[in-house]
Amino acid sequence: MSDVAVYILGFVAQGLFSARTIIQWISTERARRIESPTAYWLFSVAGAWLLFLYGWLRDDFSIILGQVISYYIYLWNLGVKGIWRRLPVVLKVVLLFTPSLAVVMILRDVTGFATEFFCNDSVPMWLLIFGSAGQVIFTLRFVYQWLYSRRRGDSSLPLGFWIMSILGSVVIVIYGAIRLDPILILGQSIGLVAYARNIIIGLRTLNPLHNAE
């Protein structure tokens, strides 16, 4: 695949992630509390699937790392929202097994995978670790969201989720700037504003004086 096609793929993926953030932000502003709209999770699944492919084509392990766990949490949230059971069986199978198939392909050539991703001349090891740290924070925010939502029995986006989001986003923006990756820089920069706004609204909601108004 040509570099132009790969970048287009990445822009589409980040476009979906940006769209989910904007949709959630608008929903939250209207409700004056942090919301978890169904569209947020639908766009998350589509964006993650494409960004996983983009990271593979870019030989960027840190991007791939950030998609594996969160991808299935997106699907779990769709289940809580009642969307998953309404999807066609074929689509369910594709969504469930695509990441697993990618892992199987990796395990077929573990040595080649390690050489390609961890010994990549275009990505020094220190930078790979730094970028991966940002993606780990981004992944852990969804683990936190999943645990929080399971305790509540619904799909929620708690305040802690947004605090982790803004921390991970800053790391990824720096990583993208060092790698001269416009996909990562653009996608994360747009999210920073929405993350900050959700934190502000979340803190206001926790404020007893605000709740009394």
C-alpha positions in Angstrom: 0.0 0.0 0.0 1.3 3.5 -0.9 2.3 6.0 1.8 -0.5 8.3 0.7 -3.1 5.5 1.1 -1.7 4.6 4.5 -2.0 8.2 5.7 -5.5 8.5 4.3 -6.4 5.4 6.3 -4.9 7.0 9.4 -6.8 10.2 8.8 -10.1 8.4 8.5 -9.4 6.5 11.7 -8.5 9.7 13.6 -11.5 11.4 12.0 -13.7 8.8 13.6 -12.0 9.2 17.0 -12.4 13.0 16.7 -16.0 12.6 15.8 -16.7 10.4 18.8 -15.1 13.0 21.1 -17.1 15.9 19.6 -20.4 13.9 19.8 -19.7 13.1 23.5 -18.7 16.6 24.2 -21.9 18.1 22.7 -24.0 15.5 24.5 -22.2 16.4 27.8 -22.7 20.2 27.3 -26.4 19.7 26.7 -26.9 17.5 29.7 -24.5 19.5 31.9 -23.1 16.3 33.1 -20.7 13.7 31.7 -22.6 11.6 29.2 -21.7 8.2 27.5 -23.7 8.3 24.2 -24.0 5.2 22.1 -22.5 6.9 19.1 -19.3 7.3 21.1 -18.8 3.6 21.2 -19.8 2.9 17.6 -17.3 5.4 16.4 -14.7 4.0 18.8 -15.0 0.5 17.3 -14.7 1.7 13.7 -11.8 4.0 14.5 -9.9 1.3 16.5 -10.3 -1.2 13.8 -8.8 1.2 11.2 -6.1 2.6 13.5 -4.9 -1.0 14.2 -4.4 -1.5 10.5 -2.7 1.9 10.2 -0.3 1.1 13.0 0.5 -2.3 11.3 1.2 -0.6 8.0 3.4 2.1 9.7 5.4 -0.6 11.6 4.5 1.2 14.8 4.1 -1.1 17.7 3.0 1.6 20.2 -0.1 2.3 18.0 -1.1 -1.3 17.9 -0.5 -1.7 21.6 -3.1 1.0 22.3 -5.9 -0.8 20.4 -5.9 -4.4 21.6 -7.5 -4.2 25.1 -9.6 -1.1 24.5 -11.1 -2.6 21.4 -12.9 -5.3 23.3 -14.0 -2.8 26.0 -15.7 -0.8 23.2 -17.6 -3.9 22.2 -18.6 -4.5 25.9 -20.0 -1.0 26.1 -22.0 -1.7 22.9 -23.4 -4.8 24.7 -24.4 -2.7 27.7 -26.1 -0.2 25.4 -28.1 -3.1 23.8 -26.5 -2.5 20.3 -24.4 -5.7 20.1 -27.3 -8.1 20.1 -28.9 -6.2 17.2 -25.8 -6.5 14.9 -25.7 -9.1 12.1 -24.0 -12.4 13.1 -21.4 -12.0 10.3 -20.4 -8.6 11.5 -20.2 -9.8 15.1 -17.8 -12.6 14.0 -15.6 -10.1 12.0 -15.5 -7.7 15.0 -14.7 -10.4 17.5 -12.0 -12.3 15.7 -10.2 -9.6 13.7 -7.8 -8.7 16.5 -7.3 -12.4 17.3 -6.4 -13.1 13.7 -3.8 -10.3 13.8 -2.3 -11.9 16.9 -2.1 -15.3 15.2 -0.4 -13.7 12.2 2.2 -12.2 14.6 2.8 -15.5 16.4 3.6 -17.1 13.1 6.8 -15.2 13.0 7.7 -13.9 16.5 11.3 -13.3 15.6 10.4 -11.3 12.5 7.8 -9.3 14.4 10.2 -8.4 17.2 12.8 -7.4 14.7 10.4 -5.3 12.7 8.7 -3.5 15.6 11.3 -3.4 18.3 14.4 -3.0 16.1 12.9 -0.4 13.8 15.6 2.0 12.7 13.0 4.8 12.3 11.8 4.4 15.9 14.6 4.3 18.6 13.9 2.1 21.6 13.6 5.1 24.0 11.0 6.7 21.7 9.1 3.4 21.3 8.9 3.1 25.1 7.8 6.7 25.5 5.1 6.4 22.8 4.0 3.1 24.3 3.6 4.7 27.7 1.1 7.2 26.3 -0.8 4.4 24.6 -0.7 2.3 27.9 -2.3 5.3 29.7 -4.9 5.6 27.0 -5.6 1.9 27.3 -5.8 1.9 31.1 -8.4 4.7 31.0 -10.8 2.2 29.3 -9.9 -0.5 31.8 -10.8 2.0 34.5 -14.0 2.9 32.6 -14.9 -0.8 32.2 -14.4 -1.5 35.9 -16.3 1.6 37.0 -19.2 0.8 34.6 -19.4 -2.8 35.7 -19.8 -1.7 39.3 -22.6 0.7 38.3 -24.2 -1.7 35.9 -24.2 0.8 33.0 -22.0 2.5 30.5 -20.4 5.5 32.1 -17.4 7.8 31.4 -16.3 8.9 34.9 -14.1 11.8 35.8 -11.0 9.7 36.3 -11.4 8.5 32.7 -10.9 12.1 31.4 -8.0 12.8 33.7 -6.2 9.8 32.3 -7.2 10.8 28.8 -5.5 14.2 29.1 -2.4 12.8 30.5 -2.1 10.1 27.8 -2.9 12.6 25.1 -0.1 14.9 26.1 2.4 12.1 25.9 1.1 10.9 22.5 1.2 14.5 21.1 4.9 14.8 22.1 5.6 11.3 20.6 3.8 12.3 17.4 5.7 15.6 17.2 9.1 13.7 17.5 8.0 11.2 14.9 6.6 13.9 12.7 3.4 12.0 12.5 0.5 14.4 11.6 -2.1 11.7 12.2 -1.3 11.4 15.9 -0.7 15.1 16.4 -4.0 16.2 14.8 -6.1 13.5 16.4 -4.8 14.0 19.9 -4.7 17.8 19.8 -8.5 18.0 19.0 -9.2 15.7 21.9 -7.3 17.8 24.5 -10.0 20.5 24.6 -12.8 18.1 25.0 -11.0 16.2 27.7 -10.3 19.4 29.7 -14.0 20.4 29.3 -15.2 17.0 30.6 -13.0 17.4 33.6 -14.4 20.9 34.3 -18.0 19.6 34.0 -17.2 16.5 36.1 -15.7 18.6 38.9 -18.7 20.9 38.8 -21.0 18.0 39.1 -19.1 16.8 42.2 -19.3 20.2 43.8 -22.2 20.2 46.4 -22.8 23.9 45.8 -23.2 23.3 42.1 -25.5 20.4 42.6 -27.7 22.5 44.8 -28.2 25.1 42.1 
